[in-house]
């Protein structure tokens, strides 16, 4: 075996490029190991007849062994005839034993051909070398086979898909958007989620004891927040305005924001405005939620709207690395209502669900520290 200097993956002796990272393997080590032992792939097929011939030769050796045995015991003349008669008895036994041995290698040959058949299913488009399924790079020329690997398993997956066609899958997502694993939603009309439910995500300390419930109704799936502390959030589609009402909460990066109305006190009887009264031209404010009933900084929203981001916009969260440079926009539309729009952020914008929400395939939900996509 040849160990790759870059990724430490062990490769077969005749490989030129690492199957793990595609780096070129050391040539000296490859030549030395290849000449010492050649068990894998096509070379073994050439060596197999030699191995078959060797047992045959061994089967023809009993007569010389008999002579050697008689030479070893020349001191007893009476023992020589006995020793001479013993080899003839052993000679027939040896061919009988050799016959099964000779038939064994042909039986092993098809077994060795099975892996070759699996490898033949993935020929290299550049050099034609047949690679076993699972190789990321061609063993002969180093061509990247990842695209072929992604396409090849698709056909078997499609064949096995009909069995769990009605199942609902929850695909966990990492912070960078990559998939971390898939979990089937347990059977039942109601599937609770929470720390004390003994169901999925029960180990998340940011989930309430009974956080939310998945509801199956007539082929549809809904989710309902069971009064949890941290809520259930739905990721909004990029560039698709989402209606905001007073009291709604949304999340960008690590920032939890509430959309609030500006409730000023009426002027006194003399028509004097109170200090601190909201100025004209503002439609509401954004308040940062820092506790169950506590808010921190607040930002007024003019009737022209505001942009939020880490580097650009009217409201900046410069220390939050999960907020994009320009993340979202809050502004009134032609109908006079206020809408939240994700302007193409990397990590998305999430709105907290107030009521039972019917899920569509592909929706991304956030509960506690669990970010996952629902596939139906």
PADOKE-972602 format. One line per 4 residues: number of its first residue (from 1); their letters; for each residue y, x, z of C-alpha. Coordinates in pm, 1 decimal, m for minus. Example, Ala and Ser with C-alpha at 12.3 -4.5 7.8 and 13.67 -1.06 7.14 Angstrom:
2
1	AS	m450.0:1230.0:780.0 | m106.0:1367.0:714.0
//
This chain:
376
1	XXXX	0.0:0.0:0.0 | 355.2:111.7:m71.9 | 621.2:29.2:187.5 | 965.6:m51.5:48.6
5	XXXX	1238.2:178.0:186.2 | 1494.8:m103.0:185.7 | 1319.1:m409.3:328.0 | 994.9:m253.8:468.2
9	XXXX	775.2:m500.0:276.7 | 429.0:m371.1:190.0 | 349.3:m381.0:m182.0 | 28.5:m313.2:m371.1
13	XXXX	m22.8:37.9:m498.8 | 41.0:m26.2:m867.7 | 362.1:m226.7:m821.0 | 680.0:m68.4:m954.1
17	XXXX	927.5:m296.7:m782.0 | 932.1:m451.1:m433.2 | 828.0:m817.1:m420.7 | 1059.4:m877.5:m126.0
21	XXXX	1392.7:m735.6:m245.9 | 1332.6:m618.0:m603.6 | 1414.2:m255.0:m527.7 | 1231.0:15.0:m722.1
25	XXXX	940.4:154.7:m521.8 | 890.7:530.7:m464.3 | 708.2:668.2:m766.9 | 529.2:956.2:m590.0
29	XXXX	381.5:728.4:m327.3 | 277.1:482.4:m594.3 | 94.1:743.5:m804.8 | m79.0:897.8:m506.7
33	XXXX	m199.2:567.7:m361.0 | m305.7:434.6:m700.8 | m533.9:727.2:m773.8 | m686.3:715.7:m427.0
37	XXXX	m792.1:352.2:m431.0 | m774.3:85.8:m698.9 | m901.6:m240.8:m550.0 | m641.6:m489.2:m674.8
41	XXXX	m580.1:m684.1:m994.7 | m724.7:m580.7:m1334.0 | m840.5:m230.8:m1240.4 | m1102.8:m374.7:m1006.1
45	XXXX	m1260.7:m561.0:m1297.2 | m1323.1:m228.9:m1475.8 | m1458.1:m69.8:m1160.6 | m1688.9:m362.9:m1087.4
49	XXXX	m1956.5:m263.9:m1348.9 | m1965.1:86.6:m1202.3 | m2023.1:m61.0:m858.8 | m2303.2:m274.2:m1010.3
53	XXXX	m2463.1:28.6:m1172.0 | m2456.1:221.3:m847.7 | m2697.8:m11.9:m667.1 | m2926.7:9.7:m970.0
57	XXXX	m2931.4:386.3:m945.3 | m3003.9:360.4:m576.5 | m3295.9:134.5:m658.5 | m3447.3:408.6:m876.3
61	XXXX	m3429.8:668.8:m599.2 | m3736.9:580.8:m388.4 | m3978.0:804.3:m588.0 | m3760.9:1114.1:m541.4
65	XXXX	m3719.5:1016.9:m176.2 | m4099.5:1010.2:m150.1 | m4118.3:1360.4:m283.5 | m3853.0:1471.2:m41.9
69	XXXX	m4042.5:1305.4:241.8 | m4357.6:1488.1:142.4 | m4161.3:1810.2:120.6 | m4028.7:1756.2:469.4
73	XXXX	m4382.2:1733.9:613.8 | m4586.5:1994.7:428.5 | m4756.4:2110.3:750.0 | m4989.3:1809.4:766.0
77	XXXX	m5194.4:1781.1:446.5 | m5343.9:1451.8:553.1 | m4997.6:1305.2:597.2 | m4900.6:1388.2:239.2
81	XXXX	m5126.1:1130.3:77.9 | m5006.4:873.4:330.0 | m4644.8:961.9:254.8 | m4722.4:956.7:m115.8
85	XXXX	m4877.1:612.9:m86.9 | m4584.2:478.1:113.6 | m4323.0:522.9:m162.5 | m4516.3:312.5:m415.0
89	XXXX	m4519.5:29.8:m160.3 | m4147.7:77.0:m102.8 | m4074.4:105.8:m473.2 | m4157.6:m257.6:m556.1
93	XXXX	m3965.0:m371.3:m249.9 | m3659.4:m177.5:m355.9 | m3625.4:m340.4:m699.8 | m3677.0:m682.5:m538.3
97	XXXX	m3393.7:m612.7:m298.0 | m3187.1:m462.5:m575.0 | m3216.6:m772.9:m790.9 | m3020.1:m993.7:m552.7
101	XXXX	m2776.4:m710.6:m499.7 | m2724.2:m687.5:m872.8 | m2665.9:m1061.3:m898.2 | m2414.4:m1061.0:m611.3
105	XXXX	m2132.7:m880.9:m798.1 | m2122.8:m1142.7:m1078.1 | m2081.2:m1409.5:m807.9 | m1797.6:m1207.5:m658.1
109	XXXX	m1631.2:m1164.0:m995.1 | m1533.5:m1532.5:m1030.5 | m1400.2:m1526.3:m675.3 | m1181.6:m1233.4:m769.7
113	XXXX	m1072.4:m1416.7:m1080.8 | m940.9:m1710.6:m877.3 | m635.7:m1521.8:m744.6 | m578.8:m1391.6:m1094.6
117	XXXX	m572.5:m1747.8:m1219.2 | m314.9:m1836.3:m956.2 | m104.4:m1538.4:m1058.7 | m138.3:m1630.2:m1425.8
121	XXXX	51.1:m1950.4:m1351.0 | 371.1:m1747.8:m1316.2 | 409.4:m1501.9:m1607.7 | 719.6:m1285.9:m1615.0
125	XXXX	951.5:m1405.1:m1895.2 | 1073.8:m1048.7:m1949.1 | 757.8:m837.8:m1967.7 | 478.3:m1097.9:m1964.3
129	XXXX	314.6:m959.9:m1648.6 | 122.0:m1227.8:m1458.2 | 247.0:m1252.5:m1100.3 | 86.1:m1443.6:m811.6
133	XXXX	266.5:m1752.0:m691.6 | 511.1:m1661.6:m416.8 | 637.4:m1335.6:m570.1 | 1015.5:m1325.5:m577.3
137	XXXX	1027.0:m1036.3:m823.1 | 800.2:m921.1:m1105.6 | 564.9:m647.0:m989.6 | 590.2:m472.4:m1326.3
141	XXXX	956.6:m482.2:m1430.2 | 1136.5:m620.1:m1122.7 | 1263.7:m935.0:m1295.5 | 1398.4:m1195.2:m1049.2
145	XXXX	1145.9:m1481.1:m1039.0 | 1337.5:m1696.3:m789.4 | 1448.8:m1944.4:m1054.0 | 1092.2:m1982.9:m1178.2
149	XXXX	964.7:m2018.9:m820.2 | 1215.9:m2298.3:m760.4 | 1106.3:m2477.9:m1075.1 | 731.1:m2419.1:m1042.9
153	XXXX	672.6:m2593.3:m706.4 | 875.6:m2891.6:m823.6 | 585.0:m3032.9:m1025.7 | 332.4:m3032.0:m737.8
157	XXXX	598.6:m3172.5:m505.0 | 656.4:m3458.8:m744.3 | 283.1:m3525.8:m747.7 | 266.1:m3537.9:m368.0
161	XXXX	588.1:m3736.6:m328.8 | 443.2:m4083.3:m392.7 | 242.1:m4074.7:m68.6 | 546.3:m4061.6:166.5
165	XXXX	777.8:m4234.1:m81.7 | 897.3:m4483.2:179.1 | 955.8:m4221.2:448.5 | 1304.7:m4122.8:562.1
169	XXXX	1375.9:m3753.7:608.2 | 1641.0:m3591.2:824.9 | 1733.1:m3248.3:689.3 | 1902.7:m3025.4:947.0
173	XXXX	2197.8:m2826.9:810.6 | 2336.8:m2497.0:931.9 | 2707.2:m2426.2:967.0 | 2713.2:m2269.9:619.2
177	XXXX	2554.9:m2579.7:464.5 | 2209.5:m2429.9:412.1 | 1903.3:m2628.6:514.6 | 1735.4:m2539.6:844.3
181	XXXX	1436.4:m2775.6:836.8 | 1325.9:m3128.0:757.8 | 1207.2:m3390.6:1005.6 | 1058.9:m3729.4:916.7
185	XXXX	1224.4:m4019.6:1093.2 | 962.4:m4172.0:1325.7 | 818.0:m4508.1:1230.2 | 948.3:m4827.5:1385.0
189	XXXX	1226.8:m5078.9:1339.5 | 1433.4:m4899.6:1604.8 | 1434.5:m4523.3:1657.0 | 1641.5:m4408.6:1956.2
193	XXXX	1813.7:m4070.2:1962.2 | 1915.6:m3900.0:2284.8 | 1816.6:m3661.4:2561.2 | 1594.8:m3910.2:2746.7
197	XXXX	1437.0:m4081.6:2448.1 | 1164.3:m3823.4:2390.5 | 1244.2:m3854.0:2022.1 | 1416.8:m3624.9:1773.9
201	XXXX	1688.5:m3385.8:1897.0 | 1601.8:m3460.1:2261.2 | 1680.8:m3100.5:2359.9 | 2052.0:m3118.9:2269.0
205	XXXX	2259.8:m3116.8:2587.9 | 2560.3:m3260.8:2400.5 | 2370.6:m3582.3:2334.8 | 2392.1:m3868.7:2582.0
209	XXXX	2065.7:m3987.2:2744.0 | 2058.9:m4268.6:2488.1 | 2302.6:m4156.5:2223.7 | 2237.5:m4369.0:1913.9
213	XXXX	1974.5:m4582.3:1744.5 | 1845.2:m4586.6:1388.1 | 1776.5:m4943.1:1273.6 | 1545.9:m5038.5:986.7
217	XXXX	1617.8:m5378.3:832.9 | 1470.0:m5510.5:507.5 | 1451.9:m5174.6:335.4 | 1790.2:m5051.9:460.5
221	XXXX	1874.2:m4804.0:735.8 | 2165.3:m4826.7:977.3 | 2282.5:m4625.5:1275.5 | 2452.0:m4757.4:1586.2
225	XXXX	2635.2:m4560.1:1854.4 | 2505.6:m4666.7:2195.9 | 2830.3:m4588.5:2378.7 | 2772.4:m4212.9:2377.7
229	XXXX	3022.5:m3966.9:2519.5 | 3056.1:m3744.8:2213.1 | 3001.8:m4008.0:1946.0 | 2837.8:m4025.8:1604.8
233	XXXX	3031.1:m3886.5:1309.9 | 2994.5:m3951.1:937.3 | 3103.4:m3693.6:680.7 | 3352.6:m3837.6:432.9
237	XXXX	3321.1:m3765.1:62.5 | 3565.0:m3504.6:m75.8 | 3869.8:m3647.3:m250.6 | 3770.6:m4004.1:m152.5
241	XXXX	4031.3:m4168.9:77.4 | 3890.2:m4312.8:401.0 | 4081.2:m4587.9:579.1 | 4231.7:m4488.6:915.8
245	XXXX	4323.5:m4743.1:1179.2 | 4503.3:m4683.8:1506.5 | 4257.5:m4543.5:1759.2 | 4024.8:m4392.4:1498.7
249	XXXX	3894.3:m4043.6:1572.7 | 3805.6:m3779.3:1317.6 | 3696.6:m3418.3:1332.4 | 3786.2:m3111.1:1126.8
253	XXXX	3628.5:m2781.5:1228.1 | 3624.6:m2781.4:1607.7 | 3930.0:m3007.5:1634.6 | 3885.4:m3368.6:1748.0
257	XXXX	4187.5:m3575.6:1645.5 | 4287.9:m3934.6:1724.4 | 4519.7:m4138.3:1503.4 | 4762.0:m4323.2:1731.5
261	XXXX	5048.1:m4565.1:1689.5 | 5400.1:m4478.4:1797.6 | 5472.6:m4740.6:2059.7 | 5837.8:m4704.0:2152.5
265	XXXX	6017.6:m4907.2:2410.8 | 6268.8:m5163.6:2298.6 | 6638.2:m5093.0:2319.8 | 6812.1:m5217.0:2630.4
269	XXXX	7036.6:m5519.5:2636.0 | 7336.8:m5310.0:2537.5 | 7160.1:m5182.1:2225.2 | 7115.9:m4830.5:2362.9
273	XXXX	6805.0:m4650.0:2242.1 | 6599.4:m4474.1:2501.2 | 6560.6:m4100.2:2487.1 | 6228.4:m4001.1:2339.8
277	XXXX	6201.1:m4309.8:2123.7 | 6029.2:m4239.9:1790.8 | 6257.1:m4175.3:1499.6 | 6258.2:m4399.4:1200.9
281	XXXX	6037.4:m4301.6:908.4 | 5721.8:m4215.9:1108.6 | 5402.4:m4416.7:1075.7 | 5201.0:m4278.5:1366.5
285	XXXX	5087.4:m3956.2:1525.8 | 4784.9:m3729.0:1548.8 | 4679.3:m3639.1:1903.6 | 4424.8:m3368.8:1985.0
289	XXXX	4148.2:m3501.2:2210.0 | 4073.2:m3257.5:2492.5 | 3880.3:m3489.0:2728.7 | 3733.8:m3834.7:2767.4
293	XXXX	4074.5:m3996.2:2826.4 | 4297.9:m3695.1:2776.3 | 4492.4:m3576.0:2475.3 | 4680.1:m3252.8:2417.6
297	XXXX	4931.4:m3169.2:2147.4 | 5049.0:m3454.7:1927.8 | 5204.5:m3444.3:1582.1 | 5410.9:m3725.9:1427.3
301	XXXX	5318.5:m3842.7:1077.7 | 5608.3:m3915.9:842.1 | 5580.7:m4185.5:580.0 | 5524.8:m3910.2:322.8
305	XXXX	5204.9:m3800.4:498.3 | 5087.3:m3464.2:632.7 | 4836.7:m3195.8:535.5 | 4616.3:m3017.7:791.0
309	XXXX	4462.8:m2673.5:748.7 | 4418.5:m2326.4:886.4 | 4666.4:m2145.7:659.7 | 4853.4:m2412.8:462.3
313	XXXX	4988.1:m2754.6:544.6 | 5213.1:m2930.5:791.4 | 4974.8:m2907.5:1089.3 | 4798.8:m2572.1:1125.8
317	XXXX	4493.2:m2479.6:1332.8 | 4516.0:m2107.4:1271.1 | 4262.1:m2009.5:1537.3 | 3984.8:m2243.5:1423.7
321	XXXX	3765.6:m2053.7:1179.1 | 3582.1:m2371.7:1078.9 | 3898.9:m2529.5:937.7 | 3962.5:m2449.1:571.5
325	XXXX	4292.0:m2303.4:449.1 | 4389.5:m2652.7:332.1 | 4151.4:m2905.6:485.0 | 4264.2:m3270.2:471.7
329	XXXX	4552.6:m3509.5:417.1 | 4666.8:m3812.9:615.5 | 4908.0:m4036.2:429.5 | 4982.4:m4401.2:347.2
333	XXXX	4876.6:m4534.9:9.3 | 5024.1:m4802.3:m216.0 | 4873.8:m5082.4:m4.7 | 5068.7:m4961.6:298.9
337	XXXX	4757.3:m4853.4:488.1 | 4693.5:m4499.7:610.4 | 4405.1:m4301.6:465.0 | 4230.7:m3976.1:552.2
341	XXXX	4129.6:m3762.4:252.6 | 3925.5:m3442.8:254.8 | 4088.3:m3217.2:m6.5 | 3779.5:m3003.6:m71.5
345	XXXX	3719.4:m2827.2:259.1 | 3419.4:m2600.4:311.9 | 3282.5:m2763.4:627.3 | 3389.4:m3120.2:562.9
349	XXXX	3579.2:m3391.3:747.7 | 3396.4:m3628.4:983.5 | 3499.5:m3975.1:1101.3 | 3366.0:m4117.5:1426.1
353	XXXX	3174.7:m4441.9:1375.9 | 3298.4:m4738.6:1578.4 | 3047.0:m4998.0:1466.2 | 2698.4:m5012.4:1323.1
357	XXXX	2701.4:m4828.6:991.2 | 2461.4:m4876.2:700.4 | 2342.7:m4540.4:573.9 | 2305.3:m4446.6:210.4
361	XXXX	2082.7:m4164.4:91.4 | 2265.9:m3833.1:114.9 | 2492.0:m3929.0:405.9 | 2561.6:m3643.2:647.9
365	XXXX	2577.8:m3727.4:1019.2 | 2694.3:m3525.5:1317.9 | 2565.3:m3603.3:1668.5 | 2608.6:m3356.6:1950.3
369	XXXX	2531.8:m3022.3:1788.4 | 2301.4:m3175.8:1528.5 | 2429.3:m3179.3:1171.9 | 2183.2:m3337.4:931.9
373	XXXX	2151.6:m3517.2:600.8 | 1963.6:m3844.9:564.0 | 1739.9:m3863.1:255.6 | 1572.2:m4189.8:164.1
//
